[in-house]
Amino acid sequence: MIDRWTAVRGVTTGPVVTYGAIGMCCLLFVVGPVSGLNPSYGTGDTLLTAQAVHFERWGVIPSELLQGSPRALLTPLTALFVHGSWLHLLGNMLFLHVFGAMVEERLGHAEFALFYLGCGYLALLAYAAANAESDHTLVGASGAISGVLGAFLCLFPRTRVTSLYPFLFFLPLRFPAWIVLIFWFVLQWLAEAQSSSTGPGVAYLAHLVGFGIGFLYAWGRFRRAARVKPPAAATEGEGQP
């Protein structure tokens, strides 16, 4: 029998928002022009044109977003479900799969969905504000997933996670989350400091902003939460486990 607390927490349903976001991103990528699997988009130059139109329609273009048109204001949400390549998609979905479930369990399904979309929107908006004159299209769930990473660091800093490090020959090593995520954050910071805003590339600034928003939200949300007390000893008449 499922105990009442478990039912209230929604654990029995699993991380439906996390898996739903992964499924939607993968489905839209496969049926879209970027995957190259949908023959309706043609091949060669025809396919490249379809891809460009796809990015311009659903991605964030900073110069247009800051003009405030209703269509452009929706693109930070639609861009979260669009990816530029197989590697881009699989990398993002791996991070969301590893870190999303526990954050969703702590926040609850509805709050996690709003948190995910909010982090992604604000991260892309911040990037657009910092690159106001750019006409290059920005797509991907990285800003939202970075928010999940920030929340995970705040909520589960000692949880051990398995990571692969290129400079260690991709050996799978387990470290506490605070080591892995702070290392990741520093890498993003250094990459942003060396990046150029004159052309397309990885939106490291969106990663940093999303991470910061996620961490601060989790900290503000749970800093006053009561500590979970250890279960009391069984009273007379109750069997010990």
TIDO-154763 format. One record per residue (C-alpha): residue number from 1; residue in one letter; chain; x, y, z. Coordinates in pm, whole numbers, plus 50000, padded with zeros to 5 digits. Layout:
<atom seq="NUM" type="a" mol="A" c1="X" c2="Y" c3="Z"/>
...
// end
This chain:
<atom seq="1" type="m" mol="A" c1="50000" c2="50000" c3="50000"/>
<atom seq="2" type="i" mol="A" c1="50128" c2="50348" c3="49913"/>
<atom seq="3" type="d" mol="A" c1="50160" c2="50569" c3="50219"/>
<atom seq="4" type="r" mol="A" c1="49981" c2="50901" c3="50220"/>
<atom seq="5" type="w" mol="A" c1="50297" c2="51114" c3="50212"/>
<atom seq="6" type="t" mol="A" c1="50427" c2="50937" c3="49906"/>
<atom seq="7" type="a" mol="A" c1="50098" c2="50990" c3="49727"/>
<atom seq="8" type="v" mol="A" c1="50091" c2="51359" c3="49817"/>
<atom seq="9" type="r" mol="A" c1="50447" c2="51408" c3="49696"/>
<atom seq="10" type="g" mol="A" c1="50359" c2="51254" c3="49362"/>
<atom seq="11" type="v" mol="A" c1="50652" c2="51015" c3="49364"/>
<atom seq="12" type="t" mol="A" c1="50440" c2="50736" c3="49220"/>
<atom seq="13" type="t" mol="A" c1="50390" c2="50927" c3="48896"/>
<atom seq="14" type="g" mol="A" c1="50762" c2="50979" c3="48844"/>
<atom seq="15" type="p" mol="A" c1="50927" c2="51290" c3="48697"/>
<atom seq="16" type="v" mol="A" c1="50662" c2="51338" c3="48432"/>
<atom seq="17" type="v" mol="A" c1="50761" c2="51695" c3="48348"/>
<atom seq="18" type="t" mol="A" c1="51127" c2="51603" c3="48305"/>
<atom seq="19" type="y" mol="A" c1="51047" c2="51305" c3="48085"/>
<atom seq="20" type="g" mol="A" c1="50781" c2="51502" c3="47901"/>
<atom seq="21" type="a" mol="A" c1="51029" c2="51781" c3="47818"/>
<atom seq="22" type="i" mol="A" c1="51284" c2="51525" c3="47700"/>
<atom seq="23" type="g" mol="A" c1="51026" c2="51348" c3="47488"/>
<atom seq="24" type="m" mol="A" c1="50897" c2="51669" c3="47332"/>
<atom seq="25" type="c" mol="A" c1="51246" c2="51796" c3="47248"/>
<atom seq="26" type="c" mol="A" c1="51340" c2="51465" c3="47090"/>
<atom seq="27" type="l" mol="A" c1="51015" c2="51434" c3="46894"/>
<atom seq="28" type="l" mol="A" c1="51027" c2="51788" c3="46757"/>
<atom seq="29" type="f" mol="A" c1="51390" c2="51742" c3="46660"/>
<atom seq="30" type="v" mol="A" c1="51329" c2="51414" c3="46478"/>
<atom seq="31" type="v" mol="A" c1="51030" c2="51541" c3="46278"/>
<atom seq="32" type="g" mol="A" c1="51191" c2="51880" c3="46208"/>
<atom seq="33" type="p" mol="A" c1="51441" c2="51969" c3="45936"/>
<atom seq="34" type="v" mol="A" c1="51754" c2="51966" c3="46151"/>
<atom seq="35" type="s" mol="A" c1="51765" c2="51592" c3="46213"/>
<atom seq="36" type="g" mol="A" c1="51776" c2="51514" c3="45842"/>
<atom seq="37" type="l" mol="A" c1="51535" c2="51225" c3="45897"/>
<atom seq="38" type="n" mol="A" c1="51222" c2="51386" c3="45753"/>
<atom seq="39" type="p" mol="A" c1="51227" c2="51349" c3="45372"/>
<atom seq="40" type="s" mol="A" c1="50961" c2="51616" c3="45328"/>
<atom seq="41" type="y" mol="A" c1="51225" c2="51886" c3="45381"/>
<atom seq="42" type="g" mol="A" c1="51431" c2="51768" c3="45085"/>
<atom seq="43" type="t" mol="A" c1="51808" c2="51752" c3="45064"/>
<atom seq="44" type="g" mol="A" c1="52104" c2="51976" c3="44987"/>
<atom seq="45" type="d" mol="A" c1="52031" c2="52347" c3="44959"/>
<atom seq="46" type="t" mol="A" c1="51659" c2="52287" c3="45003"/>
<atom seq="47" type="l" mol="A" c1="51721" c2="52125" c3="45340"/>
<atom seq="48" type="l" mol="A" c1="51959" c2="52400" c3="45449"/>
<atom seq="49" type="t" mol="A" c1="51698" c2="52662" c3="45362"/>
<atom seq="50" type="a" mol="A" c1="51433" c2="52475" c3="45560"/>
<atom seq="51" type="q" mol="A" c1="51666" c2="52460" c3="45859"/>
<atom seq="52" type="a" mol="A" c1="51734" c2="52833" c3="45845"/>
<atom seq="53" type="v" mol="A" c1="51362" c2="52910" c3="45825"/>
<atom seq="54" type="h" mol="A" c1="51298" c2="52671" c3="46115"/>
<atom seq="55" type="f" mol="A" c1="51550" c2="52847" c3="46340"/>
<atom seq="56" type="e" mol="A" c1="51425" c2="53194" c3="46248"/>
<atom seq="57" type="r" mol="A" c1="51065" c2="53097" c3="46315"/>
<atom seq="58" type="w" mol="A" c1="51110" c2="52927" c3="46652"/>
<atom seq="59" type="g" mol="A" c1="51440" c2="53062" c3="46785"/>
<atom seq="60" type="v" mol="A" c1="51532" c2="53383" c3="46964"/>
<atom seq="61" type="i" mol="A" c1="51670" c2="53668" c3="46754"/>
<atom seq="62" type="p" mol="A" c1="51789" c2="53928" c3="47009"/>
<atom seq="63" type="s" mol="A" c1="51734" c2="54234" c3="46791"/>
<atom seq="64" type="e" mol="A" c1="51373" c2="54128" c3="46725"/>
<atom seq="65" type="l" mol="A" c1="51298" c2="54013" c3="47081"/>
<atom seq="66" type="l" mol="A" c1="51388" c2="54350" c3="47229"/>
<atom seq="67" type="q" mol="A" c1="51151" c2="54524" c3="46989"/>
<atom seq="68" type="g" mol="A" c1="50870" c2="54361" c3="47186"/>
<atom seq="69" type="s" mol="A" c1="50645" c2="54217" c3="46916"/>
<atom seq="70" type="p" mol="A" c1="50403" c2="53951" c3="47048"/>
<atom seq="71" type="r" mol="A" c1="50552" c2="53681" c3="46826"/>
<atom seq="72" type="a" mol="A" c1="50909" c2="53761" c3="46927"/>
<atom seq="73" type="l" mol="A" c1="50816" c2="53763" c3="47297"/>
<atom seq="74" type="l" mol="A" c1="50709" c2="53399" c3="47268"/>
<atom seq="75" type="t" mol="A" c1="51033" c2="53281" c3="47109"/>
<atom seq="76" type="p" mol="A" c1="51223" c2="53236" c3="47440"/>
<atom seq="77" type="l" mol="A" c1="50968" c2="52963" c3="47516"/>
<atom seq="78" type="t" mol="A" c1="50959" c2="52798" c3="47174"/>
<atom seq="79" type="a" mol="A" c1="51340" c2="52808" c3="47150"/>
<atom seq="80" type="l" mol="A" c1="51363" c2="52580" c3="47455"/>
<atom seq="81" type="f" mol="A" c1="51233" c2="52292" c3="47243"/>
<atom seq="82" type="v" mol="A" c1="51450" c2="52351" c3="46936"/>
<atom seq="83" type="h" mol="A" c1="51807" c2="52224" c3="46899"/>
<atom seq="84" type="g" mol="A" c1="52074" c2="52287" c3="46641"/>
<atom seq="85" type="s" mol="A" c1="52227" c2="51941" c3="46603"/>
<atom seq="86" type="w" mol="A" c1="52218" c2="51584" c3="46732"/>
<atom seq="87" type="l" mol="A" c1="52507" c2="51659" c3="46970"/>
<atom seq="88" type="h" mol="A" c1="52331" c2="51970" c3="47100"/>
<atom seq="89" type="l" mol="A" c1="52013" c2="51773" c3="47165"/>
<atom seq="90" type="l" mol="A" c1="52173" c2="51467" c3="47326"/>
<atom seq="91" type="g" mol="A" c1="52400" c2="51672" c3="47551"/>
<atom seq="92" type="n" mol="A" c1="52112" c2="51881" c3="47684"/>
<atom seq="93" type="m" mol="A" c1="51881" c2="51585" c3="47731"/>
<atom seq="94" type="l" mol="A" c1="52148" c2="51392" c3="47921"/>
<atom seq="95" type="f" mol="A" c1="52189" c2="51674" c3="48171"/>
<atom seq="96" type="l" mol="A" c1="51812" c2="51711" c3="48208"/>
<atom seq="97" type="h" mol="A" c1="51772" c2="51337" c3="48261"/>
<atom seq="98" type="v" mol="A" c1="52045" c2="51320" c3="48527"/>
<atom seq="99" type="f" mol="A" c1="51952" c2="51628" c3="48728"/>
<atom seq="100" type="g" mol="A" c1="51587" c2="51702" c3="48650"/>
<atom seq="101" type="a" mol="A" c1="51409" c2="51419" c3="48830"/>
<atom seq="102" type="m" mol="A" c1="51524" c2="51501" c3="49184"/>
<atom seq="103" type="v" mol="A" c1="51458" c2="51872" c3="49144"/>
<atom seq="104" type="e" mol="A" c1="51111" c2="51797" c3="49008"/>
<atom seq="105" type="e" mol="A" c1="51040" c2="51566" c3="49301"/>
<atom seq="106" type="r" mol="A" c1="51134" c2="51840" c3="49547"/>
<atom seq="107" type="l" mol="A" c1="50938" c2="52117" c3="49373"/>
<atom seq="108" type="g" mol="A" c1="50641" c2="51916" c3="49252"/>
<atom seq="109" type="h" mol="A" c1="50529" c2="51878" c3="48893"/>
<atom seq="110" type="a" mol="A" c1="50348" c2="52208" c3="48835"/>
<atom seq="111" type="e" mol="A" c1="50603" c2="52424" c3="49012"/>
<atom seq="112" type="f" mol="A" c1="50890" c2="52250" c3="48836"/>
<atom seq="113" type="a" mol="A" c1="50728" c2="52310" c3="48497"/>
<atom seq="114" type="l" mol="A" c1="50691" c2="52682" c3="48568"/>
<atom seq="115" type="f" mol="A" c1="51042" c2="52693" c3="48715"/>
<atom seq="116" type="y" mol="A" c1="51190" c2="52524" c3="48407"/>
<atom seq="117" type="l" mol="A" c1="51015" c2="52755" c3="48162"/>
<atom seq="118" type="g" mol="A" c1="51086" c2="53063" c3="48373"/>
<atom seq="119" type="c" mol="A" c1="51459" c2="52991" c3="48402"/>
<atom seq="120" type="g" mol="A" c1="51481" c2="52928" c3="48030"/>
<atom seq="121" type="y" mol="A" c1="51290" c2="53241" c3="47938"/>
<atom seq="122" type="l" mol="A" c1="51489" c2="53471" c3="48165"/>
<atom seq="123" type="a" mol="A" c1="51821" c2="53319" c3="48060"/>
<atom seq="124" type="l" mol="A" c1="51748" c2="53378" c3="47692"/>
<atom seq="125" type="l" mol="A" c1="51613" c2="53724" c3="47764"/>
<atom seq="126" type="a" mol="A" c1="51934" c2="53814" c3="47949"/>
<atom seq="127" type="y" mol="A" c1="52142" c2="53688" c3="47659"/>
<atom seq="128" type="a" mol="A" c1="51933" c2="53894" c3="47416"/>
<atom seq="129" type="a" mol="A" c1="51971" c2="54206" c3="47630"/>
<atom seq="130" type="a" mol="A" c1="52350" c2="54163" c3="47635"/>
<atom seq="131" type="n" mol="A" c1="52355" c2="54112" c3="47256"/>
<atom seq="132" type="a" mol="A" c1="52085" c2="54357" c3="47158"/>
<atom seq="133" type="e" mol="A" c1="52214" c2="54422" c3="46808"/>
<atom seq="134" type="s" mol="A" c1="52262" c2="54055" c3="46716"/>
<atom seq="135" type="d" mol="A" c1="52062" c2="53901" c3="46433"/>
<atom seq="136" type="h" mol="A" c1="52190" c2="53550" c3="46502"/>
<atom seq="137" type="t" mol="A" c1="51932" c2="53294" c3="46612"/>
<atom seq="138" type="l" mol="A" c1="51957" c2="53128" c3="46953"/>
<atom seq="139" type="v" mol="A" c1="51795" c2="52791" c3="47021"/>
<atom seq="140" type="g" mol="A" c1="51816" c2="52518" c3="47282"/>
<atom seq="141" type="a" mol="A" c1="51710" c2="52425" c3="47634"/>
<atom seq="142" type="s" mol="A" c1="52049" c2="52507" c3="47788"/>
<atom seq="143" type="g" mol="A" c1="51925" c2="52808" c3="47985"/>
<atom seq="144" type="a" mol="A" c1="51640" c2="52613" c3="48143"/>
<atom seq="145" type="i" mol="A" c1="51860" c2="52310" c3="48215"/>
<atom seq="146" type="s" mol="A" c1="52124" c2="52536" c3="48368"/>
<atom seq="147" type="g" mol="A" c1="51851" c2="52654" c3="48606"/>
<atom seq="148" type="v" mol="A" c1="51789" c2="52293" c3="48700"/>
<atom seq="149" type="l" mol="A" c1="52162" c2="52249" c3="48769"/>
<atom seq="150" type="g" mol="A" c1="52163" c2="52556" c3="48993"/>
<atom seq="151" type="a" mol="A" c1="51865" c2="52428" c3="49189"/>
<atom seq="152" type="f" mol="A" c1="52026" c2="52085" c3="49220"/>
<atom seq="153" type="l" mol="A" c1="52341" c2="52240" c3="49365"/>
<atom seq="154" type="c" mol="A" c1="52136" c2="52424" c3="49626"/>
<atom seq="155" type="l" mol="A" c1="51910" c2="52132" c3="49717"/>
<atom seq="156" type="f" mol="A" c1="52139" c2="51829" c3="49683"/>
<atom seq="157" type="p" mol="A" c1="52501" c2="51950" c3="49712"/>
<atom seq="158" type="r" mol="A" c1="52632" c2="51624" c3="49862"/>
<atom seq="159" type="t" mol="A" c1="52460" c2="51384" c3="49626"/>
<atom seq="160" type="r" mol="A" c1="52722" c2="51190" c3="49432"/>
<atom seq="161" type="v" mol="A" c1="52694" c2="51198" c3="49054"/>
<atom seq="162" type="t" mol="A" c1="52890" c2="51019" c3="48784"/>
<atom seq="163" type="s" mol="A" c1="53074" c2="51245" c3="48542"/>
<atom seq="164" type="l" mol="A" c1="53304" c2="51206" c3="48243"/>
<atom seq="165" type="y" mol="A" c1="53608" c2="51432" c3="48215"/>
<atom seq="166" type="p" mol="A" c1="53788" c2="51463" c3="47879"/>
<atom seq="167" type="f" mol="A" c1="54120" c2="51551" c3="48041"/>
<atom seq="168" type="l" mol="A" c1="54095" c2="51227" c3="48241"/>
<atom seq="169" type="f" mol="A" c1="54039" c2="51017" c3="47928"/>
<atom seq="170" type="f" mol="A" c1="53660" c2="51016" c3="47983"/>
<atom seq="171" type="l" mol="A" c1="53686" c2="50794" c3="48290"/>
<atom seq="172" type="p" mol="A" c1="53349" c2="50771" c3="48471"/>
<atom seq="173" type="l" mol="A" c1="53415" c2="50917" c3="48817"/>
<atom seq="174" type="r" mol="A" c1="53175" c2="50986" c3="49102"/>
<atom seq="175" type="f" mol="A" c1="53199" c2="51313" c3="49290"/>
<atom seq="176" type="p" mol="A" c1="52965" c2="51513" c3="49515"/>
<atom seq="177" type="a" mol="A" c1="52733" c2="51733" c3="49311"/>
<atom seq="178" type="w" mol="A" c1="52883" c2="52053" c3="49450"/>
<atom seq="179" type="i" mol="A" c1="53223" c2="51966" c3="49300"/>
<atom seq="180" type="v" mol="A" c1="53080" c2="51870" c3="48960"/>
<atom seq="181" type="l" mol="A" c1="52846" c2="52167" c3="48928"/>
<atom seq="182" type="i" mol="A" c1="53085" c2="52432" c3="49055"/>
<atom seq="183" type="f" mol="A" c1="53346" c2="52295" c3="48812"/>
<atom seq="184" type="w" mol="A" c1="53086" c2="52317" c3="48533"/>
<atom seq="185" type="f" mol="A" c1="52996" c2="52674" c3="48633"/>
<atom seq="186" type="v" mol="A" c1="53360" c2="52785" c3="48631"/>
<atom seq="187" type="l" mol="A" c1="53406" c2="52636" c3="48285"/>
<atom seq="188" type="q" mol="A" c1="53105" c2="52831" c3="48158"/>
<atom seq="189" type="w" mol="A" c1="53239" c2="53149" c3="48318"/>
<atom seq="190" type="l" mol="A" c1="53581" c2="53109" c3="48159"/>
<atom seq="191" type="a" mol="A" c1="53427" c2="53026" c3="47822"/>
<atom seq="192" type="e" mol="A" c1="53204" c2="53332" c3="47837"/>
<atom seq="193" type="a" mol="A" c1="53502" c2="53553" c3="47921"/>
<atom seq="194" type="q" mol="A" c1="53682" c2="53428" c3="47611"/>
<atom seq="195" type="s" mol="A" c1="53384" c2="53420" c3="47377"/>
<atom seq="196" type="s" mol="A" c1="53306" c2="53677" c3="47111"/>
<atom seq="197" type="s" mol="A" c1="52964" c2="53830" c3="47054"/>
<atom seq="198" type="t" mol="A" c1="53040" c2="53904" c3="46689"/>
<atom seq="199" type="g" mol="A" c1="52916" c2="53571" c3="46561"/>
<atom seq="200" type="p" mol="A" c1="52711" c2="53265" c3="46646"/>
<atom seq="201" type="g" mol="A" c1="52832" c2="53021" c3="46907"/>
<atom seq="202" type="v" mol="A" c1="52745" c2="52877" c3="47245"/>
<atom seq="203" type="a" mol="A" c1="52539" c2="53111" c3="47463"/>
<atom seq="204" type="y" mol="A" c1="52749" c2="53075" c3="47777"/>
<atom seq="205" type="l" mol="A" c1="52590" c2="53385" c3="47926"/>
<atom seq="206" type="a" mol="A" c1="52248" c2="53216" c3="47913"/>
<atom seq="207" type="h" mol="A" c1="52399" c2="52919" c3="48097"/>
<atom seq="208" type="l" mol="A" c1="52538" c2="53143" c3="48373"/>
<atom seq="209" type="v" mol="A" c1="52216" c2="53340" c3="48412"/>
<atom seq="210" type="g" mol="A" c1="51999" c2="53029" c3="48417"/>
<atom seq="211" type="f" mol="A" c1="52224" c2="52863" c3="48674"/>
<atom seq="212" type="g" mol="A" c1="52216" c2="53168" c3="48899"/>
<atom seq="213" type="i" mol="A" c1="51839" c2="53203" c3="48877"/>
<atom seq="214" type="g" mol="A" c1="51789" c2="52835" c3="48954"/>
<atom seq="215" type="f" mol="A" c1="52018" c2="52844" c3="49255"/>
<atom seq="216" type="l" mol="A" c1="51863" c2="53161" c3="49398"/>
<atom seq="217" type="y" mol="A" c1="51510" c2="53035" c3="49345"/>
<atom seq="218" type="a" mol="A" c1="51579" c2="52708" c3="49527"/>
<atom seq="219" type="w" mol="A" c1="51760" c2="52893" c3="49805"/>
<atom seq="220" type="g" mol="A" c1="51475" c2="53140" c3="49853"/>
<atom seq="221" type="r" mol="A" c1="51211" c2="52869" c3="49822"/>
<atom seq="222" type="f" mol="A" c1="51355" c2="52632" c3="50080"/>
<atom seq="223" type="r" mol="A" c1="51578" c2="52836" c3="50311"/>
<atom seq="224" type="r" mol="A" c1="51300" c2="52866" c3="50568"/>
<atom seq="225" type="a" mol="A" c1="51172" c2="52513" c3="50527"/>
<atom seq="226" type="a" mol="A" c1="51163" c2="52316" c3="50847"/>
<atom seq="227" type="r" mol="A" c1="51425" c2="52049" c3="50880"/>
<atom seq="228" type="v" mol="A" c1="51290" c2="51696" c3="50851"/>
<atom seq="229" type="k" mol="A" c1="51301" c2="51542" c3="51195"/>
<atom seq="230" type="p" mol="A" c1="51426" c2="51185" c3="51237"/>
<atom seq="231" type="p" mol="A" c1="51145" c2="50938" c3="51299"/>
<atom seq="232" type="a" mol="A" c1="51065" c2="50888" c3="51664"/>
<atom seq="233" type="a" mol="A" c1="51109" c2="50552" c3="51832"/>
<atom seq="234" type="a" mol="A" c1="50813" c2="50322" c3="51792"/>
<atom seq="235" type="t" mol="A" c1="50557" c2="50353" c3="52068"/>
<atom seq="236" type="e" mol="A" c1="50434" c2="50057" c3="52265"/>
<atom seq="237" type="g" mol="A" c1="50227" c2="49830" c3="52049"/>
<atom seq="238" type="e" mol="A" c1="50405" c2="49920" c3="51721"/>
<atom seq="239" type="g" mol="A" c1="50649" c2="49675" c3="51571"/>
<atom seq="240" type="q" mol="A" c1="51002" c2="49786" c3="51503"/>
<atom seq="241" type="p" mol="A" c1="51120" c2="49736" c3="51141"/>
// end
